[in-house]
Amino acid sequence: MPRAPATAEQRRAQAVRQARWEQAHAGEFERLNLKLTPGTKAKLQRMAKRYGLKSITQLIEAIARVTRTN
């Protein structure tokens, strides 16, 4: 069953939480936006699953950790 649309107050509260989180973690992360073809997304999801990860984000973070230590 689809969720009901968020109210203006809920959107505002989420924006405040997001801003607070971003401020607390400033310099720790950078945002990366990618546009992927459906086929590429599927390949990355399969690769993540193959390595026991739940998302493409976790896959990218794991790759970053490996390259950072080498």
Summary of the structure (lengths in Angstrom):
residues: 70
radius of gyration: 16.4
end to end distance: 46.2
largest distance: 47.0
contacts: 110
relative contact order: 0.07
helix: 63%
strand: 0%
